[in-house]
Amino acid sequence: MRLKEVSRIRRHDPSRVSYPLKFGKKSRAFTLIELLVVIAIIAVLIALLLPAVQQAREAARRTQCRNNLKQLGLALHNYVDITGFLPPGHMWASNASDAEATGTGWLWGVHILPQLDQAPLYNLIDFNSKCCLQTPVSPGEIQNAALVQKTLPIFLCPSDIAPKVASTPAFDGVHPQAVTSYCGNGGSFDNSHYNEDGPQHANGLFVRFRLPSATTTSPACRKLSEITDGTTNTFMTSESTWAISVSNEGTAGNVGRKRFYGSGAGSNRSINEGDVPMNPPNSAANNIIRRAACSLHVGGSHFGMADGSVRFVSENINHTGRLWAQRNTPNTGDPFDFQRGGQGYGLYQRLWSIADGIVLGEF
């Protein structure tokens, strides 16, 4: 083959022909409308999921709150197994005098610390010295003033917005102290916990320690056998959230109510009563919010029963708000309105009394 023919073949060899490169179509960006649609879809999904997440969190908080009350109930029963009776509600008077606030001020919660795995803390407390002083002097008072500021999670409901420590009335002014979300059953009437008008008035489980009197006081430490209405039908503890119970006590720097260590003033720091309604507004009168069972759980509040169980009770439970001043109305000497089947003595109040003899309905 001639050289010229070979050259022509090489020039027309398809394998040696160069072709232009081909690319795909040019990609297109999102339009503004498409972007807005995507954002709107994401917003709708978040709006749908957020309530579910919040409900799940509140359900977990309610479960923890319920467990706290359960542990407090077990601790109280263990205390009874050891001593034979419940702890005093408030060490109000000294052994030498029944004058107001002459005692050491310790509340019922501090007595069950060993049953809550807090024996080291309990052993550091000087129970012969006052619980809380703005200006402590003796070594015991100085030590107590520091110890009562130690917070314990078991005394706080996870839903409560309470500060861990806040100022509260002391024997000589104000003093910071750990806060609690739970209180004891002081009785069904106004000021039942005063323990000064006999057992029908002082009909709760936690009352003031006072000097014995044949006519006016009851034992400050209750026995479970005194609960003749039945332990399943009697409150032992209740919730008391900061948002409702907080009030100005008239002392500079004081912002609060509920405590579990001690009180240099009123016993309502750790005791509630059943004549006031559940979950009142914080704008209610001071004598109502300081004694009311209340919570931030929707629809009601948890209560520890005297049998050790925990119940969630609706805030719409039948409640009449019968006062001790009405004890002779309409029948003399009938504070529980027993002769009329408890008509004027509502279901809610009956749960606060240990021995009213009135039949309970469903709650």
Secondary structure by P-SEA (a helix, b strand, c coil): ccaaaaaaaaaaccccbbbbbbbccccccccaaaaaaaaaaaaaaaaaaaaaaaaaaaaaaaaaaaaaaaaaaaaaaaaaaacccccccccccccccccccccccccccccccccccaaaaaaaccccccccccccccaaaaaaaaaaaccccccccccccccccccccccccbbbbbbbccccccccccccccccccccccccccccccccccccccccccccccccccccccccbbbbbcccccccccccccccccccccccccccccbbbccccccccccccaaaaacccccccccbbbbbccccccccccccccccccccccccccccccccccccccccccaaaaaaccccccccccc
